[in-house]
């Protein structure tokens, strides 16, 4: 067994002096930032119901409510769209990213103009 010299690529650390309150504040900020990133990721790819999916596709009535009938017709016209969803009791649920990918691949599937 030969001798191996210590690596010169070892990371360098700088020690800083923190009060317990400063350390607590720094840890809370790091935790809040991590939680915010996780929440944002979940919102981007969370589950949406039929009303939210209708709004995502642009099926919205003049009063701003989702046009569920129009979205249901779209779902029935495109079985592959329905296959992306899951039935939860009487409700349909989709993963937002699945709907966005489907819509990108089928630009005529959604509402063309208001």
C-alpha positions in Angstrom: 0.0 0.0 0.0 1.4 3.3 -1.1 1.2 6.6 0.4 -1.5 9.0 -0.9 -0.9 12.7 -0.5 -3.8 14.7 0.8 -5.9 16.3 -2.0 -5.4 20.0 -2.6 -9.0 20.1 -3.9 -10.6 20.1 -0.5 -13.1 22.8 0.0 -12.2 25.8 2.0 -14.5 26.9 4.8 -14.8 30.2 6.5 -15.9 30.2 10.1 -18.2 33.0 11.1 -19.5 33.9 14.5 -23.2 33.9 14.9 -25.4 34.6 17.9 -28.1 32.0 18.5 -30.7 34.5 17.4 -28.9 35.2 14.1 -28.5 31.5 13.5 -32.2 30.9 14.2 -33.1 33.7 11.8 -30.8 32.4 9.1 -32.3 28.8 9.5 -35.9 30.1 9.4 -35.2 32.1 6.2 -33.6 29.0 4.6 -36.6 26.9 5.6 -39.1 29.5 4.3 -37.3 29.7 1.0 -37.3 25.9 0.6 -40.9 25.7 1.5 -41.8 28.5 -1.0 -39.9 26.7 -3.8 -41.7 23.5 -3.0 -45.1 25.2 -3.0 -44.4 27.0 -6.3 -43.3 23.6 -7.9 -46.5 22.0 -6.5 -48.7 24.8 -7.9 -47.1 24.6 -11.3 -47.7 20.8 -11.5 -50.6 20.4 -9.0 -53.9 18.7 -9.7 -56.7 20.7 -11.3 -60.4 19.9 -11.4 -62.6 20.3 -14.5 -63.4 24.0 -13.7 -59.7 24.8 -13.4 -58.9 22.8 -16.6 -61.6 24.6 -18.5 -60.1 28.0 -17.5 -56.6 26.7 -18.4 -57.9 25.9 -21.9 -59.7 29.2 -22.2 -63.3 27.9 -21.8 -64.6 30.8 -19.7 -68.0 32.4 -19.7 -68.5 36.2 -20.0 -69.0 36.4 -16.2 -65.6 34.7 -15.7 -66.9 31.3 -14.6 -65.5 28.2 -16.2 -67.6 26.8 -19.1 -67.8 23.2 -17.9 -70.1 22.1 -20.7 -67.7 23.2 -23.4 -64.8 21.5 -21.6 -66.8 18.3 -21.2 -67.5 18.3 -24.9 -63.7 18.7 -25.6 -63.0 15.8 -23.2 -65.6 13.6 -25.0 -64.3 14.6 -28.4 -60.7 13.7 -27.4 -60.6 10.4 -25.5 -56.8 10.8 -25.1 -57.5 13.9 -23.1 -59.9 12.0 -20.9 -57.3 9.3 -20.4 -55.0 11.8 -18.9 -57.5 12.5 -16.1 -58.6 10.5 -13.1 -62.0 10.1 -11.7 -62.3 10.9 -8.0 -65.8 10.1 -7.1 -67.9 12.1 -9.5 -65.1 14.6 -10.2 -62.4 14.6 -12.8 -58.9 15.6 -11.9 -55.8 16.2 -14.1 -52.2 17.0 -13.5 -51.7 20.5 -14.8 -48.5 19.6 -16.6 -50.3 16.8 -18.5 -52.9 19.3 -19.7 -50.3 21.8 -20.7 -48.4 19.2 -22.7 -51.6 18.0 -24.4 -52.7 21.5 -25.3 -49.2 22.3 -26.7 -49.5 19.2 -28.9 -53.2 20.0 -29.9 -53.4 23.7 -30.3 -56.8 23.4 -32.1 -58.1 21.4 -29.1 -58.7 24.5 -27.0 -60.7 27.6 -27.7 -59.2 29.4 -30.7 -60.6 32.9 -30.0 -62.6 34.5 -27.2 
